[in-house]
Amino acid sequence: MKYLLTGQETERLKFRLLKSEDFDSWVHLFKADNVAEYLDLDPKLTELELCQIWFDKAFHRYENDLGGMNVLIDKKTNRLVGQCGLLVQTIENRERLEIGYSILPEFWKNGFAIEAAKKCKNYAFENNFANSLISMIHIDNLSSEKVALRNGMTFEKKIKSFNIFRIDKENWNR
């Protein structure tokens, strides 16, 4: 499980693997407006169905060494606040390493996404996982776009309803 940040920490967060017991906490993400669209999931599905798809994808990634989302635990409260991680993505027939992040709605606008995304960026570059990293963000998800920009990424291109943001290792510490 090469790309996982299991056991890593930031000032406020601990990273760990997703567990099936996290389902009841994570289902709350899918109650927020537009989240299914932002995550390229079918908005007609129920919150439980969406969460199950999320969990199935996460465990598939873990089992097939495709990176994955790490659960983010607030060190102060020991509560699950979100997920963030390095994901192997195939985009236009090319394998790329993505920094993905999702924060539960009750914890939005607390800086958890940027804190975790920066940790993922640094971890990937420090371990020479890739020469560039991307974040793939739905064109209407302006909050996630701001996180990518604050993480030093710049707009690369649009693919369907997603903007691709990228940072190259050579620009990492500038």
N, C-alpha and C positions, 0 to 999 in steps of 0.2 A: 504494500500500500504506500507506494513511493511519494505521492503528492499530498498526503494527509498531514495536517498539523496537530495530530493527537498529542496532547501533553504540553503544547505551546501555550504561552500566556502573553497578554498585553497588560497595561497598567490596570485595566478594569475587568478584563475578560480571561476566561479559561476556555481552551479548545478541547473538545472530545468528540468521539464518534457518535453518530446518531444511533439511538436504540429504539426498539419497537415500543418501549414504555413512554417515549416522547410524543407519541401520536396525539394524545388528548391535549397536550399543550400546543402542538404545532397546527392542529386543525383550525385554530383561531386565525391564522394567517389568511385562510381562504374566505373569511367572512368580510374582509376588506374589499371595497370597491375596486374593480379592475385588476385585481391581483392575478386572476386566472389568465387574462390576456397578457399581462406583463410577463408571465412565466411561460407563455406559449402553450397554454392548456385550454381545453374546451370550457368556456364559461357556462355552458348549459349543464355541466355536471354538478352534483351536490358537493358541499364542502367536504364530506367524508370521502367521496370518490376522488376528488382532487388531492386530498391528503394521501390517500392510498397510492395514487399514481406517483406522487412525490417520493414516498417511502420506497416504493418498488424501484424507482430510478436510482435513489441513493444507494440502496443495498446492491443493485446491479453494478453500479460504479465501484463500490468497495470490492466486490467479488472479482471484478475484471480489471483491476488496477488502472482505472480510468479517473483517478482522483476522487474528489467528492466533497460534499459540504460537511463541515465540522459544526457541531452544535456549539453555540456561544453561551457560556454561563457567566452571569454577573457575579464577580467575586464577593461583593458586599452582601447580596441577597440570596445567592446560590440559585437564582431563577434562570430558566432558559429564556434568552432575549432574542435569539435569532440563529442564523446559520451563515457560514461563510467558508469558502474553500477554493481550491485549485481544481479545475475541471478540464479534462481532455475533451476537446470539441473538434468535430470535423466540419469545417466551413469551406465551401466551394472546393471540395476534394482535398483539402489541406488540413493536417492536424495542427491544432493551436491549443495553447494553454490559457484558460480563462480564469479570471478572478470573479467568482459569483458571490452574491450576498443577498440575503433576505432577512429582514428584521420584523419581528411580530409588531403589529400596529400599535399596541400600547407602549412600545419602546421607541417609536419613530421620533426623530429629531432630538436624539440624545447623543449623537456622535458615535454610536456603536458600529455602524456600517463602515465609516471611514477608518476607525481604529482597527477593525478586523481586516479590512481590505489592504491597508498599509502593511499589516503584519504578513498577510499572504504574499504581497509583492516582494517584500524584503526576504522572506523565507525562500521564495522561488528563485530569486536572483542570487542570494547567498549560496544556495545549493546547486546552482548552475542547471536548473531544470529547463530553462529556455532562454533564448536571446531576446524575446519579446513576449509580452503578456497582453491579453485583451480583456475587455468586459463587453458583453453583448447586452444591450439595453433596449427595451421597447421604446419606440419613438415618443410615446406619451408619458413615459416614466421619468419626469424631470428630476425628481429627488435622487434617483439612482444615477442619473447622468451627472449631477453635481458631485456625487461621491467619486465617480470615475475621474472627473476633472481635478478634484482636490487630491486624488491619488497620483497626479502627474501625467494622466493619460490625455491624449488628444484624439479628436475625431479622425477615424480612418476612412470609413465608408458606410453606406446604408445597404442592408440586404433585407429585402422584403420590408417588414415593419420593425426592423431592429437596426439600431446604430451600433457600429463597432468602434470602440475606443481602444487605443493601443499605447503602450509605453515600451520603449526599447531599453535593453540593459545599459547601453551606452549613455542614455539620458537619465538613468535611475537616480544617481546621487547629485544631480544638478539642482 
